[in-house]
Amino acid sequence: MNMVEKILARKSGQKSVAPGDVVLADIDLMCMHDLSANFVMKVFEHEMEGASIADPNKLAFAFDHNFAPATREAAEALAAVRRFAKKHKVKNVFDSGCGSLHHVIMEAGLVTPGMIVVGCDSHSPIYGAIGAFGTGIGNNSMAALGFTQNKGWFKVPETIKIHFHGTPMKSVMPRDISQYLVGKLGEDGAIYKALEYAGPYIESLEVNDRALFPLQAIDVGGKCGFVNPDEKTVRYVQRLFASKPSVPEFEMLANDADCRYAEIVDIDVSRIEPQVACPPTVGNVKPIDAAVGTPINVAEAGGSTGGRLSDIRALARCLANRRIHPDVRLQVVPASRDIYLAALKEGLFETLHMAGANIFPPSAGSNQAFNMGALAEDEVMISTQARNFPGRNGHPKARHFLASPLTVAASALTGKITDPRTLEVQ
C-alpha cells in the first residue's frame, strides 16, 4: 500500500485497502474558512434540528476571506459563526487577521502525519505535504457525517506518481514547476486520483515549498496529493511545537516498496521555464514568453498559493532599492500572522514599502475580492493566487494571470508581464 491507502486503512479499522474500495473512516480534523463555516453551520442548524457535535476539538474555523467586513451582511455572517462556535464549544477559531485558512491550520500544529483532514475548501489536499490525507468534502457531508460522527465516506483513489528530477534554471521557483504540472496533466488529467509527488527535486524542497504541489492537486481533478514523509517532515512538525510542552505522538506512514501506480509521469525540472497560467483558467499554463509584454494594473503576492515567507523574501530581493512602475498597484498579503511578524523582523516590509507596495493584513488576499483586489473591466492582474476564472476578482472581462513571486515582482517593476530571468535580482 502507499501512504494514502495506509491512512485510509488504519482510520477505517482495516488491515488493508485497495483502489476502488469504499471505506467509512475516522476524521481527525475538519477545517473551514468563514464562508464555508457559515454554509455548514446553516445546514447543521436548519436541516439537522436537535443534532449535536461529536467532538468540537476536531473543528477549526479561520476567517480569511472577509477579514475586514465591508458590509453589514458580511459582518453578520462572521458574527453568526462566532456565536455558533461559542454555543458548541469550538475552541479552534482563528478570527480575522490570522491569515489564510490552510497556513493557519498548519502553523497552529493542528495537523500531524497520519491524520485525515477534510475541508469544504478545494485546496484541502495541501495537508498531504506533511504526510496526512487531506481532501475536500461538501457542506452537507461535513455537517451530517463529520460534525455528528467524526466520520467520512471515501473511495480509495488510484495513484499517479509524478517523479521530478533535475536542477531548476535561473529564476524558476517551485510555483513555476507546480503550475507547469497543472498544464501538462490538464484540468481533467487526474479525476479522483491521488497524486504522489516524488523524486530528487521534491526531496530537496522544504515542506512549505512541497505544499504547493498537493495544494494544486484539485486543479487537475485530483482527490488528494501527497509527499512521503521524511526527516524534513519531522523537523517541520517539531518546529511547530518548539514553544509547547511536548510534541504529540504521530505515525509516519510511507509507501511500501511494491506499491502500484495507475501511471508514472517523469518531469525534468531543468527544462522548465518560468510559467504563467493565462486567462481564463488555471490549466491554461504557458511558458512566460506567451504573455511577456502584457500591460498590468495590479500585482499581488498572497493567497493560499502565495504570501509565504519565502515568497515575500523573493519579492523583497527583486524590489530592493527599486520602485514599482507608476501604473501598477502592488499588493503584499502575508499568509499568516507568524509570517507577517517574521517579515517585519527581517525588514522585508520596509524594503517593499519603499518600493511602493501596499502591505495588507494576513488573509486570503484578493481571492474572490471580498475585501480587496477587485478589478475593473479593462484591468489586468498578475498574482500568486490560486484561481483566475472570469469574474472571480471583479469584472468578468478583467484578465488575471497566475505566476511565481519573482515573475510578479519583475512585472510590477516594468508595468507589464516580464520574464524574471531578464532582471538582475540582488
NUTORPA-118838 format. One record per residue (C-alpha): residue in one letter; x, y, z. Coordinates in steps of 0.5 Angstrom, whole numbers, plus 500, padded with zeros to 3 digits. Layout:
N
aXYZ/...
//
This chain:
426
m500500500/n502507499/m502513504/v494515503/e492507503/k495506509/i492512513/l485510510/a486503512/r488505519/k483510520/s477505518/g480499522/q482495516/k489491515/s489494508/v485497503/a486498495/p484503490/g476503489/d475500496/v470505500/v471506507/l468509513/a474513516/d475517523/i476524521/d482528526/l480535524/m475539520/c477546517/m473551515/h474559513/d469564514/l465563508/s464555508/a464555516/n457559515/f455555510/v456548514/m453552520/k447553517/v446546514/f447544521/e442549525/h437549520/e437542517/m439538523/e435540529/g437537535/a444534533/s450535537/i457536535/a461530537/d468533538/p468541538/n476540539/k476537532/l473543528/a477549526/f475556523/a479561520/f476568518/d481569512/h476572506/n472577510/f478579514/a475586515/p468586513/a466592509/t458591509/r453589514/e451583511/a459580512/a459583519/e453579521/a456573517/l462573522/a458574528/a454568527/v460564526/r463566532/r456565536/f456558533/a463557536/k461559543/k455555543/h458549541/k465550545/v469550539/k476553541/n480553535/v477559532/f482564528/d479570527/s480576522/g487578521/c490571523/g492569516/s490564510/l486558512/h491552511/h497556513/v494558520/i492551521/m499548519/e502553523/a498552529/g500545530/l493542529/v496537523/t501532524/p503526520/g498520519/m492524520/i485525516/v484532515/v478535511/g475542509/c470545505/d475548501/s478545495/h485546497/s485542503/p490537500/i495541502/y496537508/g499532504/a505536504/i506533512/g504526511/a497527512/f491525508/g487532506/t481533502/g475537500/i468535502/g461538501/n458542506/n452537508/s457531509/m461536513/a455537517/a452531517/l457526518/g463530520/f460534526/t456529529/q460523528/n467525526/k467520520/g467521513/w466516507/f472516502/k473512496/v480509496/p483513490/e488510485/t495514485/i499517480/k506518481/i510525479/h517524479/f521530479/h529531478/g534536475/t536543478/p532549476/m534554472/k535561474/s529565477/v525559476/m521558483/p517552486/r511555484/d513555476/i514548477/s508546480/q504550475/y507547470/l505540472/v498543472/g499545465/k502538463/l497534466/g491538464/e485540469/d482533468/g488530468/a487526475/i480526476/y479523483/k486521483/a492521489/l498525486/e504523489/y510528489/a517525489/g524525486/p530528488/y527535487/i521534491/e526531497/s531538496/l525542498/e523545505/v516543507/n513550506/d515549498/r513542498/a506544500/l505548493/f504541490/p499538494/l495545494/q494545487/a492537486/i485540485/d487544479/v488537475/g482534479/g485530484/k482527490/c489529494/g496530494/f502528498/v509527499/n512521503/p514524510/d522524511/e526528516/k524534514/t517533516/v519531523/r524537523/y518542521/v513539526/q518539531/r519547530/l511548530/f512545538/a518548540/s515553544/k510548547/p511543553/s511537548/v511534541/p504530540/e505523538/f505521531/e506516526/m510517519/l506512514/a510512508/n510508502/d511500501/a517499496/d512495492/c506500492/r503500485/y501506481/a496508475/e501512472/i508515473/v510521470/d517524469/i519531469/d526534468/v525541472/s532543469/r527544462/i522548465/e522556464/p518561468/q511559467/v504563467/a497561468/c494565463/p486567463/p481564463/t483558467/v488555472/g490550467/n492555461/v499555463/k504557458/p512559458/i512566460/d514568453/a507567451/a505573456/v511578456/g509585455/t502585457/p501591461/i499590468/n495594473/v495590479/a501585482/e500581488/a504576493/g499573497/g493568498/s493560499/t499559494/g503566496/g504570502/r509565505/l516568508/s520565502/d515569497/i516576501/r523575501/a524574494/l519580493/a524584497/r530581494/c528583487/l525590489/a531592494/n533600492/r528600486/r521603485/i515599482/h512602476/p507608477/d502605473/v502599478/r499597485/l503592488/q499588494/v503584499/v499580503/p502575509/a499568509/s499568517/r501573523/d507569524/i510570517/y508578518/l512578524/a518575521/a518579515/l517585520/k523583524/e527582517/g526589515/l522586509/f516590509/e521597510/t524595503/l517593500/h514600503/m520604500/a519600493/g512603493/a508596495/n502596500/i502591506/f495588508/p493584514/p495577514/s489574510/a487570503/g488577500/s484579494/n482572493/q474573490/a475580492/f471580498/n475585502/m481588497/g483587490/a477588485/l479589478/a475594473/e473592466/d480593463/e484592468/v490586469/m493583475/i498578476/s499575482/t501568486/q494567488/a491560486/r485562481/n484566475/f477565473/p473570470/g469575475/r473572481/n476578482/g472583480/h469585473/p468578468/k472582463/a478583467/r484579466/h488575471/f495572470/l498567476/a505567477/s511566481/p513571486/l519573482/t515574476/v510578480/a516583482/a519583476/s512585472/a511590478/l517594476/t516594469/g509595469/k508589464/i509582465/t516581465/d521575465/p525575472/r531572468/t532579465/l532582471/e538583476/v536580483/q540582489/
//
